[in-house]
Structure formats: C-alpha cells, structure tokens
Amino acid sequence: MRVPVLPAALLVAALLPAAAHSENTIGIGAPTVVDATGSPITGHINVNQKFYIASEISNNGPENLPFVYIVKVTDGDGAAVLLEWFRGEADSGQMLSIAVSWAPVTPNTYTVQVFLWDGIHTQNALDSTKTLTIPVS
C-alpha cells in the first residue's frame, strides 16, 4: 500500500525517528535485502534490479497488537525515493516476515529506514527505527 502524497514539511515531521516505548512487547528486526525466494542478496545490486527489503516483526506479549510497518528509502542527497507502509496485527507469540519490493532506477547509495508504529495517525513508535545502506550501480 502506498502512502498518500503529503506536503514535504508534513512528511518530514511524520518520519522523524522516535524512541521506542519500553512497555511494548512487539519489535522489528533489522532490514535485509532479499530476492524473490527470500534468500539474502549478498552480492552487488544493479540499477533496475528488483529486490525486496524485508524485516521480521515479533510479538512476544500476551495480547494481539496492531502495528504499521513503514519503509522509507532516501538517496544520497536525502530525497525520498520510496515510501510504503503496511498495516496489520500481530497475534500474541507470532513472528511475521514483511517485505517491500523495489527496483532502483539510478545508481546511488540509498538509505533504508524501517519504522514500527502503533498507527499511521498516532505515530507512536513500537520499536526503534532500523537502518540499512544499499549501494546501487
């Protein structure tokens, strides 16, 4: 699902990293780059090569918890080139693998940030923001 286009000032304010709330028992793992089969891509990434930015969400708490998983990719100049989000609910004891596909169209060094919030409007962080750098040529 794509996030609606927002004015630049609102978008910047909405995606500032936030500290995780310690009372939550839901968390997100570091993002990885994988192919269509879910296997890690350890080699070079090329322009127009489709791959997936994947993370695992785990709920170790006693109750089901709603979440919003957000992926933001910026280029070397800090301009957003991808912004996608997924809303769901993690059952108690459940681990979910979530992936967003992307094929960069220009060579650059990209920064991926993944966020785990309680809602798209409330924007309370459920875990700390995770980051990954992807060089593409």
C-alpha positions in Angstrom: 0.0 0.0 0.0 1.4 3.4 -0.9 1.3 6.4 1.5 -0.7 9.3 0.0 1.4 12.2 -1.2 1.9 14.6 1.7 3.3 18.1 1.8 7.1 17.9 2.3 7.0 19.6 5.7 4.4 17.2 7.0 6.2 14.2 5.6 9.5 15.2 7.3 7.8 15.7 10.6 5.9 12.4 10.4 9.0 10.3 9.7 11.5 11.6 12.3 12.9 8.7 14.3 11.2 8.2 17.6 12.3 6.4 20.8 10.6 3.1 21.3 8.1 2.7 24.1 9.5 0.3 26.7 6.1 -1.2 27.7 5.6 -2.7 24.3 6.5 -6.3 23.6 6.4 -6.1 19.8 9.6 -5.5 17.9 11.1 -5.3 14.5 14.4 -6.8 13.3 17.0 -5.1 11.1 16.0 -4.8 7.5 17.7 -7.1 5.0 17.9 -7.3 1.2 16.4 -10.5 -0.3 15.5 -11.9 -3.7 12.0 -13.2 -4.7 12.6 -16.5 -2.9 13.5 -14.8 0.4 17.2 -15.6 0.1 19.6 -12.8 1.2 21.3 -10.9 -1.6 25.0 -10.7 -0.6 26.3 -9.5 -4.0 26.1 -6.3 -5.8 22.7 -4.5 -6.6 22.3 -3.1 -10.1 20.0 -0.4 -11.4 16.6 -1.8 -12.3 17.3 -5.0 -10.3 14.1 -5.9 -8.4 14.7 -6.9 -4.8 12.9 -6.9 -1.5 13.5 -5.0 1.7 12.5 -7.5 4.4 12.1 -7.3 8.1 10.7 -9.6 10.8 8.1 -8.4 13.3 7.7 -10.4 16.5 5.1 -10.1 19.2 6.3 -11.6 22.5 3.5 -10.2 24.6 0.3 -11.7 25.9 -2.1 -9.9 23.6 -2.6 -9.2 19.9 -1.1 -5.8 18.9 -1.9 -3.7 15.8 1.0 -2.1 14.0 2.0 -0.1 11.0 5.3 -1.1 9.2 6.8 1.8 7.2 9.7 1.6 4.7 11.4 4.9 3.7 14.2 4.9 1.2 16.3 8.0 0.6 19.0 8.7 -1.9 22.5 10.2 -1.2 21.0 13.7 -1.1 18.4 12.7 1.4 15.5 12.8 -1.1 12.8 10.2 -0.5 12.6 7.8 -3.5 10.3 5.2 -1.9 7.7 5.4 0.9 5.5 2.4 1.6 3.5 1.1 4.5 1.6 -1.9 5.7 -0.9 -2.1 8.5 -1.6 -5.3 10.3 -2.0 -7.1 13.6 0.5 -9.4 15.2 -1.0 -12.2 17.4 0.5 -13.0 20.7 3.6 -15.1 20.1 3.5 -14.5 16.4 6.5 -13.7 14.1 5.8 -12.1 10.8 8.1 -11.6 7.8 7.2 -8.5 5.8 8.8 -7.3 2.6 8.5 -4.4 0.2 9.7 -4.7 -3.4 11.8 -2.1 -5.1 13.9 -1.6 -8.2 16.2 1.5 -8.1 16.3 3.4 -11.3 19.5 5.4 -10.8 22.9 4.5 -9.3 23.3 5.9 -5.8 23.9 4.9 -2.2 20.5 4.6 -0.7 19.5 4.6 3.0 16.6 2.4 4.1 14.7 3.2 7.3 12.0 0.9 8.7 9.6 2.1 11.3 7.2 0.2 13.5 4.3 2.3 14.8 1.1 1.7 16.6 -0.8 3.5 13.9 -0.4 5.8 10.9 -2.2 8.7 12.6 -0.9 8.2 16.2 2.7 7.6 15.2 3.8 6.1 18.5 7.0 4.1 17.9 6.7 0.4 19.0 10.4 -0.1 18.5 13.4 1.9 17.5 13.9 2.8 13.8 16.2 0.4 12.0 18.5 1.5 9.1 20.3 -0.2 6.2 22.6 1.3 3.5 22.3 -0.1 -0.1 24.9 0.8 -2.7 23.5 0.6 -6.3 25.4 1.0 -9.5 
